[in-house]
């Protein structure tokens, strides 16, 4: 294999990915080489505002110095033992994270998808051993337009044809209802409650285009689950860790999930860390040998996750996200009055989206994102005609004002055809 010290250009690096990597993503044509706070730089040195935050993984900002120090220190001390042995970080982390979110137990994993799979297994096992569902009859209710990951089981209950197509046979045991439809949930629970083990839901659907449910939906769904002895499973992988202006988005309706799934910003983007939290009555169904991960609960992950959560609390990132989110949506709604391209603005905290007044099949949203990148701001479309805006939560008001001006200027330069 040849080695070289030549600095490659963006075009050369993109071609390497195109030639040697599977074509499972369609990135914007920017090659990033450095990050700090709310900024990233490409290989040619151009500076951008990051308005995606690695899908809300870098809520604490790029390369937060405390996270850099935490991972360097732990990496130089002990990085991996597997769970064949105890390590001096895991118990400390487990105590910290369970007390932080108010649960009895945590099952540590690495990625969000693993967290969802873990929650599904725990829920099913609870259904059989605690609720008394007949063997292999347990079902979990999910919502249409969900995004919980890309494993075979998870895409089995996806409504996205790209995520699902030609990956069958699919895993059974899921009932899909429309998101934000309390009557549909009520109907399923009333007719099939004896076999329903859980209800898996995102408090805000991020990948679907920041779909925010009606006020009261989550609380009513939670109450219905309690009524029918069904576990409420909250997927806060993208919405959690202060992204929506609360530590957890479910807090807006005072809902505490029976099973809570976290990931992404749990490590501030430094390292893959996910967690599934539940109380003893639920978590005790998992026994040795029934679930695990070589890397889950490794010392580096534990050290980084604790520091990431401390940063969120000590820097009051939830408060900042809430306050800046109000400002952002006000600016974008004012823009909607000036441009017929902006059909709708929605979101909570610093998880927001604008719906572009064009068909999902059009290139308008992508064209706007390309223009934004030329104006030094990075964002990406989702579902064709929706642009999601989710900057790091360490952003300041003056930085947000500058970014809003960039978005306004860019969109006003477009004319609806």
C-alpha positions in Angstrom: 0.0 0.0 0.0 1.4 3.4 -1.0 1.7 6.1 1.6 1.9 9.8 0.8 2.3 13.1 2.6 0.6 15.0 -0.2 -2.4 17.0 1.0 -5.4 15.9 -1.0 -8.0 18.4 -2.3 -11.8 18.2 -1.6 -12.4 16.8 -5.1 -9.7 14.1 -4.7 -11.1 13.1 -1.3 -14.6 12.9 -2.6 -13.5 10.7 -5.4 -11.7 8.3 -3.0 -15.0 7.9 -1.1 -16.9 7.4 -4.4 -14.4 4.8 -5.6 -13.7 2.8 -2.5 -16.7 3.3 -0.2 -20.2 1.9 -0.4 -22.6 4.4 -1.8 -25.0 4.4 1.2 -24.9 8.2 1.7 -25.3 11.2 -0.5 -23.3 13.9 1.3 -23.2 17.6 0.5 -20.1 18.4 -1.6 -18.0 19.7 1.3 -15.0 17.8 2.8 -14.5 18.8 6.4 -11.1 18.6 8.1 -11.5 20.6 11.4 -14.1 21.6 14.0 -14.3 23.9 16.9 -17.5 24.9 18.8 -20.1 25.8 16.2 -17.6 26.0 13.3 -16.1 23.5 10.9 -13.5 24.0 8.2 -13.0 22.2 4.9 -9.7 20.9 3.6 -9.1 24.2 1.7 -9.6 26.2 4.9 -13.0 27.6 4.4 -15.0 28.1 7.6 -18.6 27.2 8.0 -21.3 27.3 10.6 -22.4 23.8 11.3 -26.2 23.6 11.4 -26.6 19.8 11.5 -24.4 19.0 14.6 -23.8 15.4 13.2 -27.5 14.8 13.6 -27.5 16.3 17.1 -24.4 14.3 18.3 -22.2 17.3 18.9 -24.7 19.3 21.1 -21.6 20.3 23.2 -19.9 21.7 20.1 -17.0 20.3 18.1 -13.9 19.3 20.0 -15.1 20.6 23.3 -11.8 20.9 25.3 -13.1 19.1 28.3 -14.2 16.1 26.1 -10.9 16.1 24.3 -9.1 16.0 27.6 -11.4 13.3 29.0 -10.9 11.0 26.1 -7.1 11.6 25.9 -6.7 10.9 29.6 -8.8 7.7 29.6 -7.3 6.5 26.3 -3.8 6.7 27.8 -4.9 4.8 30.9 -7.3 2.0 29.9 -9.5 1.8 26.9 -11.2 -1.6 26.7 -11.6 -4.6 29.0 -14.8 -6.1 27.6 -17.4 -7.1 30.2 -15.6 -10.2 31.1 -14.0 -8.2 33.9 -15.0 -5.2 35.9 -13.4 -1.8 35.2 -13.0 1.2 37.4 -15.2 3.5 35.2 -18.3 1.6 34.5 -19.9 1.5 38.0 -19.1 5.1 38.5 -20.7 6.0 35.2 -23.8 3.8 35.8 -24.4 5.5 39.1 -23.9 8.9 37.5 -26.2 8.4 34.5 -29.0 6.7 36.4 -29.1 9.4 39.0 -28.9 12.1 36.3 -32.0 10.8 34.5 -33.8 9.2 37.5 -33.8 5.5 36.8 -32.6 2.4 38.7 -30.6 0.8 36.0 -28.7 1.4 32.7 -27.7 -1.0 30.0 -24.8 0.5 28.2 -24.4 0.1 24.4 -22.5 1.9 21.6 -24.9 3.2 18.9 -28.4 4.5 18.8 -29.6 1.6 16.7 -28.1 -0.8 19.2 -30.0 1.1 21.9 -33.3 0.6 20.1 -32.6 -3.1 19.5 -31.8 -3.4 23.2 -35.0 -1.7 24.2 -37.0 -3.9 21.9 -35.5 -7.0 23.5 -36.0 -5.8 27.1 -39.6 -4.9 26.2 -40.4 -8.2 24.7 -38.8 -10.2 27.5 -40.8 -8.1 30.0 -43.9 -8.8 28.1 -43.5 -12.5 28.4 -42.1 -12.7 31.9 -44.0 -9.9 33.7 -47.1 -9.2 31.7 -47.7 -12.8 30.8 -48.0 -12.5 27.0 -48.0 -15.9 25.2 -44.6 -17.0 23.8 -43.7 -15.3 20.5 -47.0 -13.2 20.5 -45.6 -9.9 21.9 -46.1 -6.9 19.7 -44.8 -3.4 19.9 -46.6 -0.4 18.5 -44.6 2.1 16.4 -45.4 5.2 14.4 -45.3 5.8 10.7 -42.4 8.0 9.4 -40.3 6.9 12.3 -36.5 6.7 12.2 -35.0 4.4 14.8 -32.0 3.1 12.9 -31.1 0.8 10.1 -30.8 -2.8 11.4 -33.0 -5.4 9.8 -35.5 -5.5 12.7 -35.7 -1.7 12.8 -36.3 -1.2 9.1 -38.9 -3.9 9.3 -41.2 -1.4 10.8 -40.0 1.6 8.8 -42.4 3.3 6.3 -39.5 4.6 4.2 -39.2 2.6 1.0 -35.5 3.4 0.6 -34.7 2.1 4.1 -36.9 -0.9 3.7 -36.8 -2.0 0.0 -35.3 -5.4 -0.8 -34.0 -6.1 2.7 -36.7 -8.7 3.6 -37.8 -11.0 5.0 -38.8 -8.6 7.7 -39.0 -9.1 11.5 -42.6 -9.5 12.6 -44.1 -8.3 15.9 -44.8 -4.6 15.2 -48.0 -2.6 14.6 -47.6 0.8 12.9 -50.0 3.7 13.6 -49.9 7.2 12.2 -47.7 9.6 14.3 -49.6 12.0 16.5 -52.8 10.1 16.2 -54.1 9.3 19.7 -57.2 7.7 18.4 -55.2 5.1 16.4 -53.2 4.3 19.5 -56.4 4.0 21.6 -57.9 1.6 19.0 -54.9 -0.8 18.9 -54.6 -0.8 22.7 -58.2 -1.5 23.2 -58.4 -4.3 20.7 -55.0 -6.0 21.2 -53.8 -5.0 24.7 -53.3 -8.6 25.8 -50.4 -9.0 23.3 -49.0 -5.4 23.3 -45.8 -5.1 25.2 -44.7 -1.6 24.3 -45.2 1.7 22.4 -42.0 3.0 20.8 -42.1 6.6 19.9 -39.9 9.7 19.2 -41.2 12.7 21.1 -40.3 14.7 18.0 -39.6 12.9 14.7 -36.2 14.3 13.6 -35.5 12.4 10.4 -39.1 12.8 9.2 -38.6 16.5 9.1 -38.9 17.6 12.7 -42.5 16.5 13.1 -43.7 18.0 16.4 -46.8 16.2 17.8 -49.8 18.1 19.1 -49.5 19.3 22.7 -50.9 16.5 25.0 -50.2 13.6 22.6 -47.3 12.2 24.5 -49.0 12.5 27.9 -52.2 11.0 26.7 -50.3 8.2 25.0 -48.4 7.6 28.3 -51.6 7.4 30.3 -53.1 4.9 27.8 -50.0 2.7 28.1 -50.3 2.7 31.9 -54.0 1.9 31.6 -53.2 -1.2 29.4 -50.0 -2.3 31.2 -47.9 -1.4 28.1 -44.3 0.0 28.4 -43.8 3.5 27.0 -40.4 3.5 25.2 -39.0 7.0 24.5 -36.4 7.2 21.7 -34.6 10.4 22.7 -31.4 9.5 20.7 -31.8 12.7 18.7 -34.1 14.8 20.8 -32.4 14.2 24.2 -29.4 15.8 26.0 -30.9 19.3 25.8 -31.5 19.5 22.1 -35.1 20.7 22.3 -34.6 23.1 25.2 -35.2 20.5 27.9 -32.9 17.7 29.0 -35.4 15.3 27.4 -38.1 16.3 25.0 -40.6 14.2 27.0 -40.2 16.6 29.8 -42.4 19.1 28.0 -45.3 17.0 28.9 -44.0 15.6 32.2 -43.7 12.1 30.7 -41.0 9.8 32.1 -40.6 6.8 29.7 -40.6 3.3 31.2 -37.6 2.7 28.9 -35.5 5.6 27.8 -33.1 5.3 24.9 -30.1 7.8 24.6 -27.2 8.1 22.2 -25.5 10.7 20.0 -24.8 13.7 22.3 -24.4 11.3 25.2 -20.7 11.4 24.2 -20.7 14.9 22.6 -19.7 13.2 19.4 -16.4 12.0 20.8 -17.1 8.3 20.8 -20.0 6.0 20.1 -22.0 5.8 23.4 -25.7 4.7 23.8 -27.7 3.9 26.9 -31.0 2.2 27.7 -32.4 3.2 31.1 -35.3 1.6 33.0 -36.3 0.8 36.6 -35.6 -2.5 38.3 -39.0 -4.1 37.7 -38.2 -3.9 33.9 -34.5 -4.2 33.7 -34.3 -7.3 36.0 -35.6 -9.5 33.1 -32.1 -9.3 31.5 -29.8 -12.0 32.9 -26.1 -12.8 32.2 -25.6 -14.1 28.6 -28.9 -12.7 27.3 -27.6 -9.4 25.9 -24.4 -7.5 25.7 -21.6 -5.9 23.7 -17.8 -6.1 23.7 -17.5 -2.3 23.7 -20.7 -1.4 25.6 -19.6 0.1 28.9 -16.0 0.4 28.0 -13.9 2.8 30.2 -13.4 5.4 27.4 -17.1 5.6 26.7 -17.9 5.9 30.4 -15.4 8.7 31.1 -16.5 10.7 28.0 -20.2 10.3 28.7 -19.9 11.6 32.2 -18.0 14.6 31.1 -20.5 15.2 28.2 -23.4 15.2 30.7 -21.6 17.5 33.1 -21.0 20.0 30.3 -24.7 20.1 29.4 -25.6 20.9 33.0 -22.8 23.2 33.9 -23.0 25.2 30.7 -26.8 25.3 30.9 -27.2 24.1 27.3 -30.9 23.3 27.7 -31.7 26.9 28.7 -29.6 28.2 25.8 -31.3 25.9 23.3 -34.7 26.9 24.5 -33.9 30.7 24.3 -32.2 30.6 21.0 -34.9 28.3 19.5 -37.5 31.0 20.2 -35.4 33.6 18.4 -34.7 31.3 15.5 -38.3 30.4 14.9 -39.4 34.0 15.1 -36.8 35.0 12.5 -37.8 32.1 10.2 -41.5 32.9 10.5 -40.7 36.5 9.6 -38.8 35.1 6.6 -41.8 33.0 5.6 -43.8 36.2 5.4 -41.3 37.5 2.8 -40.7 34.4 0.8 -43.3 32.1 -0.8 -40.6 29.4 -0.7 -40.9 28.9 3.1 -44.2 27.1 3.7 -43.9 26.3 7.4 -41.5 26.6 10.3 -41.6 24.0 13.1 -39.5 22.7 16.0 -38.5 23.0 19.6 -35.3 24.4 21.1 -32.6 24.1 18.5 -34.2 21.3 16.6 -36.0 23.1 13.8 -37.0 22.7 10.2 -38.5 24.8 7.4 -40.8 23.2 4.8 -39.9 24.3 1.3 -42.9 25.2 -0.8 -42.0 22.7 -3.6 -42.5 19.0 -4.2 -40.4 16.4 -2.3 -39.2 15.3 -5.7 -37.8 18.7 -6.6 -34.2 19.8 -6.1 -35.1 23.1 -4.5 -34.2 22.2 -0.9 -30.9 20.7 -1.9 -30.2 23.7 -4.2 -30.8 26.0 -1.2 -28.5 23.9 1.0 -25.8 24.1 -1.7 -26.2 27.9 -1.8 -26.1 28.0 2.0 -22.8 26.1 2.0 -21.4 28.7 -0.5 -22.5 31.3 2.1 -20.6 29.4 4.9 -23.5 27.6 6.5 -24.0 23.8 6.4 -27.4 22.2 6.5 -29.0 19.2 4.7 -32.5 18.4 3.3 -34.5 15.5 4.6 -37.5 13.9 2.8 -36.9 16.0 -0.3 -38.4 19.4 0.6 -37.6 19.9 4.3 -34.4 21.6 5.6 -33.4 20.7 9.2 -31.5 23.3 11.2 -29.8 22.0 14.4 -26.6 23.8 15.4 -24.5 22.9 18.4 -26.1 24.1 21.6 -23.0 26.2 22.6 -24.1 28.7 19.9 -24.3 32.4 21.1 -27.1 34.8 20.3 -24.8 36.9 18.1 -23.7 33.8 16.2 -27.4 32.7 15.7 -28.3 36.2 14.5 -25.5 36.0 11.9 -26.7 32.5 10.8 -30.3 33.7 10.5 -29.1 36.5 8.3 -27.3 34.0 6.1 -30.4 31.8 5.8 -32.6 34.8 5.0 -30.3 36.2 2.4 -29.8 32.8 0.7 -33.5 31.9 0.6 -34.6 35.4 -0.6 -32.2 35.0 -3.5 -34.3 32.0 -4.7 -37.5 32.4 -6.7 -40.2 29.8 -6.7 -40.6 28.4 -10.2 
